[in-house]
Amino acid sequence: SKKGNKYKATDLFCQGIHQETHQWQEIDTRGAKLFENAVQAVCRDVLAEGMINCRDAGFELVLHCHDELVAETDEDSHLTVDTMVECMTRHIRWAKGFVLGAAGFESPYYVKEA
């Protein structure tokens, strides 16, 4: 078990990149890390559903990062922030009961937050 790990009896190992050697090898992990990875995977799939909804609505997506989407539209476009929020929060068939929220803003150029 790892030096200094007080949970020696419950070590869990998997294959991965070692943080110091940068080599593929057996590394120790923990339940919280596995849970975090599972949550991130589901959130990525939720974002992908929103991206598909946005594309189908007519948005030209030009950027996505973590939980953020960026689209370009003409100033006189019928596509609005409210339309994008609706696309991002639409019910997902495989995630019944999953509560989604979104917010957005318009800007003539990219900024992280208005």
C-alpha positions in Angstrom: 0.0 0.0 0.0 1.0 3.6 -0.5 3.3 5.2 2.2 1.3 7.3 4.6 -2.1 5.8 3.6 -4.0 5.2 6.8 -6.6 3.1 5.0 -4.3 0.2 4.0 -6.9 -2.5 4.4 -9.2 -0.9 1.8 -6.7 0.1 -0.9 -8.1 -0.1 -4.4 -5.9 -0.2 -7.4 -6.3 0.4 -11.1 -4.2 1.1 -14.2 -3.3 4.7 -14.8 -0.7 7.4 -15.3 1.5 7.8 -12.2 1.6 11.5 -11.2 5.3 11.6 -10.6 6.8 9.2 -13.2 4.2 9.8 -15.9 4.3 6.1 -16.7 1.3 3.8 -17.2 1.2 1.5 -14.2 -0.9 0.2 -11.3 -1.9 3.1 -9.1 -4.0 3.4 -6.0 -7.3 5.1 -6.0 -10.3 5.6 -3.7 -14.1 5.5 -3.9 -14.5 9.3 -3.9 -12.3 9.6 -7.0 -14.2 6.8 -8.8 -17.5 8.5 -7.9 -16.2 11.9 -9.1 -15.2 10.3 -12.5 -18.7 8.8 -12.8 -20.4 12.1 -12.1 -18.1 13.9 -14.6 -19.0 11.2 -17.3 -22.7 11.7 -16.7 -22.3 15.5 -16.9 -20.4 15.2 -20.2 -23.3 13.2 -21.6 -25.8 15.8 -20.3 -23.8 18.5 -22.1 -23.7 16.4 -25.3 -27.5 16.1 -25.2 -27.8 19.9 -24.8 -25.3 20.4 -27.7 -27.5 18.1 -30.0 -30.6 20.1 -28.9 -28.9 23.4 -29.7 -27.7 22.1 -33.1 -31.2 20.8 -34.0 -32.6 24.2 -33.0 -30.2 25.9 -35.5 -27.4 27.2 -33.2 -23.9 27.2 -34.7 -21.9 26.0 -31.7 -18.3 27.3 -31.9 -17.0 26.3 -28.5 -17.7 24.1 -25.6 -15.7 23.7 -22.4 -16.8 21.8 -19.3 -20.3 23.1 -18.7 -20.3 26.0 -21.2 -21.5 26.3 -24.7 -20.8 29.2 -27.1 -22.7 29.9 -30.3 -22.6 32.5 -33.0 -25.8 34.0 -34.3 -26.7 36.9 -36.4 -28.0 40.0 -34.5 -31.4 39.6 -36.0 -31.6 35.9 -35.4 -34.7 34.2 -33.9 -32.2 32.2 -31.8 -31.9 33.7 -28.3 -30.3 33.0 -25.0 -33.7 31.8 -23.7 -33.9 29.3 -26.6 -30.4 28.0 -25.8 -31.3 27.7 -22.1 -34.4 25.7 -23.1 -32.2 23.4 -25.3 -29.8 22.9 -22.4 -32.4 22.1 -19.8 -34.8 19.9 -21.9 -35.8 16.6 -20.3 -33.4 13.8 -21.1 -35.0 10.5 -21.7 -32.4 8.4 -19.9 -32.1 10.8 -17.0 -35.6 10.8 -15.6 -35.8 13.2 -12.6 -32.4 14.7 -13.2 -32.7 18.4 -12.4 -31.1 20.7 -14.9 -30.4 24.4 -14.8 -28.7 26.8 -17.2 -28.1 30.5 -17.6 -26.6 32.6 -20.3 -25.9 36.0 -21.8 -25.3 37.6 -25.1 -22.1 39.5 -26.0 -20.6 40.8 -29.3 -17.4 38.9 -28.5 -16.3 36.0 -26.2 -16.0 36.7 -22.5 -16.0 34.2 -19.7 -18.9 35.8 -17.8 -20.9 39.0 -18.4 
